[in-house]
Amino acid sequence: MTTTLPSLSDGHAPITLQYLFRDALEQFENWDTFSPEPSVVFGRDDISISDTFDALRGCSDIVPANLVGDITARLTKPWDGEGPLDEMTFSTAARVMSVLVRKRLLEQKNSVVEQRLSNHLNV
């Protein structure tokens, strides 16, 4: 990844990176089915949400509880966190969201292929 995002320090993310994660999660929630992958703004740069999630894949910080619900609501299996508080690390959340972004992009690609095939067959 060749972005200007801050690095993790011993598995911990600067608060600006944690805020970008929150913004990326919000962009994912508002992502229209056939729109390009959304981005977040960091300084003067537009950073794709997938790059934002990837930047946190090694982060051991705990995701705030108000964001955990937004993430677990998208899972097909119930979330069972470690410990009594069902805590989720940014690493886990980033991996989940990365998979969901890839799934959305694949669905878009397949939809375009299906549309082209349908148009070709109807000619």
PyMOL commands that set and color helices and strands:
alter all, ss='L'
color gray80, all
select helices_A, chain A and resi 15-29+49-55+65-72+90-121
alter helices_A, ss='H'
color red, helices_A
select strands_A, chain A and resi 39-42+45-48
alter strands_A, ss='S'
color yellow, strands_A
deselect
rebuild
show_as cartoon
